[in-house]
Amino acid sequence: MKMRIDEQYCKKIVDKIYPIIAKDYNCNAKVELYSNIYERLNSTPAIEDHESYAEYSWINNEIYLYTDNLENEEDVIRSLVHE
């Protein structure tokens, strides 16, 4: 079983690191945290687990981080850079 990162700790990482990433990429996307994609969509999970770390919404200009799959600081930073 994977160890998930604490949501408050994830938020601290985002608050510290994302401004640096955003400046480097000239980006102003908002970052939101959810346990998983199903929580964000208010839907029932599928039978099989869907492993997603993050997602970018072009329509809303938002980055969604899914804390169920983020295990450490590196996962958070990598997801922010990727999205």
C-alpha positions in Angstrom: 0.0 0.0 0.0 1.3 3.4 -1.0 1.9 6.1 1.6 0.1 9.3 0.6 1.3 12.7 1.4 -0.5 14.7 4.0 -2.7 17.4 2.3 -1.4 20.2 4.5 2.2 19.2 3.8 1.4 19.1 0.1 -0.1 22.6 0.3 3.1 23.9 2.1 5.2 22.5 -0.8 2.9 24.1 -3.4 3.0 27.4 -1.6 6.8 27.3 -1.4 7.7 25.9 -4.8 4.9 26.7 -7.3 5.7 30.5 -7.4 9.2 29.6 -8.6 7.9 27.1 -11.2 5.2 29.6 -12.3 7.7 32.4 -12.8 10.1 30.1 -14.7 7.3 28.9 -17.1 5.5 32.3 -17.2 2.3 30.6 -15.8 -0.5 31.9 -13.6 -2.5 28.7 -13.2 -4.3 28.2 -9.9 -3.4 25.0 -8.0 -6.2 22.9 -6.3 -5.8 19.8 -4.2 -8.1 16.8 -4.2 -7.7 13.3 -2.8 -8.3 11.8 -6.3 -10.0 12.5 -9.6 -13.3 11.1 -8.4 -13.5 13.5 -5.5 -13.0 16.4 -7.9 -15.7 15.1 -10.3 -18.1 14.2 -7.4 -18.4 10.7 -9.0 -18.2 7.1 -7.9 -14.9 5.4 -8.6 -14.6 2.8 -11.3 -13.9 -0.8 -10.4 -10.2 -0.5 -11.2 -8.1 2.1 -9.5 -7.2 5.1 -11.7 -3.7 6.4 -10.8 -3.4 10.0 -11.6 -1.0 12.4 -9.9 -2.1 15.7 -11.5 -4.1 17.2 -14.3 -4.2 20.6 -16.0 -7.5 22.2 -17.1 -7.0 24.4 -20.2 -10.6 25.7 -19.7 -10.1 26.8 -16.1 -6.4 27.4 -16.2 -6.0 25.2 -13.1 -3.7 22.5 -12.0 -5.3 19.7 -10.0 -3.1 17.7 -7.7 -4.4 14.3 -6.5 -2.9 13.6 -3.1 -3.8 9.9 -2.9 -1.0 9.2 -5.4 1.6 11.8 -4.2 4.0 10.1 -1.9 6.7 12.8 -1.3 7.9 16.3 -2.1 9.5 15.1 -5.3 6.1 13.7 -6.6 4.5 17.1 -5.9 7.2 19.1 -7.6 7.4 16.7 -10.6 3.6 17.0 -11.0 3.6 20.8 -10.9 6.4 20.9 -13.5 4.7 18.3 -15.7 1.3 20.1 -15.8 
